[in-house]
Amino acid sequence: MQWLKLAVELTGAIIIGIGILAAIIRFTRSLAPPQLEGYNEIRLTLARFLALSLEFQLGADILSTAIAPSWIQIGKLGAIAFIRTALNYFLSREMKEEREGLSADTPPTGKVKRDADRPPTYSRTGSPTSTRVHERGEEGA
């Protein structure tokens, strides 16, 4: 059973390595003509790999506890599982928010809208606000 735990941990580590390489490749491609819009997509790419790797690492921890469970090991597993699950939750939530933000700012042509490209909107007080803030309903913020 110990070799299975090591195999699952190794798989998680390989996934992290592949994610880092994919992010580095995308980052270097975005440098050729500097593209500020691509950085969020690079972060999302790396975040997807990290989230998947966290699942494998949690599985390896569960396997190690299944081998010889003691109350101390079960307590450690509970703490590790909580931390990794919380990390995965917040990482997934951030990825979802980024995807929603990217899809809201990307028209059918594939170009990212900038606030400067949008017509100004005005709050109830008559002061200009950005379209993005106005669309979220946070006038005057």
N, C-alpha and C positions, 0 to 999 in steps of 0.2 A: 504494500500500500504506500510505502514511503516513496517508491519510484514514481508512482502515479502523482503524488503531491508535487514532486520535483518537476515532472513533465508539465503539469498545469502551471506551475510558477514560471517555468521556462517559456511556455507559450505566452503568458502575460508579458514577460520581459521582451520577447520577440515582437509582440504587437506594439509595445512602446517604441522599440527601435524603428520599426517600419513607419510608425506615425511620425516620429521625429524626422526620418529621411524624407517622407512625403511633404512635411511642412517646410523643410529646408529647400527642397526642390521648388515648391510653389513660391516660396519667399524669393529665391534667386531669380525666378522667372518674372516676378513682379517688379524687380529692380531695373530690368532692361529699359523699358519706358516706365518711369515711376508711376505706380498706380496705387493711390491711397485707398481706393475702394476694395482692393484685394486682401487687405490685412485681416478683416473680419472673417473672410472665407478661409484664410490660412489658420486662424485661431479655431474655427469650427472644425476644420480637418483634424487638427491635432487633438481637439477636445473629444471627437468621436473615437479616436484610437485610445485615448486615455480612459474614457468611460468603459470601453470594451475590456481594456486591460484590468481595470479595477474589478470587474466581474470575475475574471479568471483568478486574480489574486485572492479574492474573497472565497472562491471555490477551493483554492489550495489551503486556505486557513481552515475551512470546514473539514476538509479531508484530514488534515493533521490532527484535529480534535477527535475525529472518528476513530483514529488509530488507538489512542490511549487516553480516554477522557478522564480528567480529574477536575475538581471544582475550580482549581486555580486556572487550568487551561480553558475551561468553559467560560470563566469570567474574562480572561484575556480575549478569547474569541468574540465574546459579546461586545467588548469595548472596541476591538478592531472592526468587527462587522458594523457597529454603529458609526464609527468614524468613516469607514469606506462607503457605507450606504449614504451617509450625509454628503460626502464629497460627490458621489455619483449623482445624487439628487440635485445639488446646486449646479453641478456641471451640466446636467441635462436641462435644467431650467434655463441656464444661461444660453445653451445652444438653441433652445426653442425660441427665446427672445431674440437672439441674433438672426435666426432664420426668418422670423416674422418681420423683423426690422429690415432685413435685406429684401424680402419679397414686397414690402410696402414701399420701399424706395426704388424698386427696379421696375420700370415700365416695360411693355412688351418688346421694345427695341433692345433691351438688355443694358442700357446705360443707366447708371445710378443718378437719380435726381439729386440736385444740390439745392439748398435753400435759396441760393442766389438765382437759380433757374426758375423758381416759383414766383408767382405774383404775390405781393405782400397782402397779408390779411390784417384786420384791425380788431382790437379788443373793444369791449363796450366803452372803455374810456377814450377811445380814439387813437391810442398809441399802437404803432405797428408791432406785430408779433410774428414769430416764424410760423410757417405753415405746419411744421411738425408739432410744435407745441399746441397750436390751435386745433389740429386734428385730434389730439389726445384729450381735448377739452380742458386744458390747463391754462385758460386765458389769464393773462397778466402775470404768469409765472416767469 
